[in-house]
Amino acid sequence: QVLLVESGGGSVQPGGSLRLTCVAPDSISNMYSMGWYRQAPGSQRTMVATIYNGGSTKYKDAVKGRFTISRENNKNTIYLQMNSLMTEDTGVYSCNMDTWDAQNYWGQGTQVTVSS
C-alpha cells in the first residue's frame, strides 16, 4: 500500500508558524494534484490547499493569505507554510495525491495544535 509521509506538525501558540512537508514515492510519476486536508475533532475532513501539476493552487477561504502551498521542482514533495495560525486551524493534517489515471493516495496525518 502506497502511503505519503507527512512531517512538521506540532503545537504552537496563536500567531505562530509551522511548515508541513509531504513526500510521496518517486515511483508515482503521473501526479495530477497534491494537497493538504484537515480534520478537526468532531468534523469531517476538508481541503485546506491544493497544488496542481502545472503549478496552479487552490485554498480554503479561511486560510488565504496565511497559508502557502508549494512543490519541490519536479518532485513528489510538497510543503504547507502556515503563518498567523489560529486556534481554529487545529486538527490532523493529511496529505493527498491524485494521479492522471485516477489513483488516490493518502498519508497517515500529522497533528497541528494551536493553543495558548
C-alpha positions, 0 to 999 in steps of 0.5 A: 500500500502506497502511503505519503509521509507527512512531517512538521506538525506540532503545537504552537501558540496563536500567531505562530508558524509551522511548515508541513512537508509531504513526500510521496514515492518517486515511483508515482510519476503521473501526479495530477494534484497534491494537497493538504486536508484537515480534520478537526475533532468532531468534523469531517475532513476538508481541503485546506490547499491544493497544488496542481501539476502545472503549478496552479493552487487552490485554498480554503477561504479561511486560510488565504493569505496565511497559508502557502502551498508549494512543490519541490521542482519536479518532485513528489514533495510538497510543503504547507507554510502556515503563518498567523495560525489560529486556534481554529486551524487545529486538527490532523493534517493529511496529505493527498495525491491524485494521479492522471489515471485516477489513483488516490493516495493518502498519508497517515496525518500529522497533528497541528495544535494551536493553543495558548 
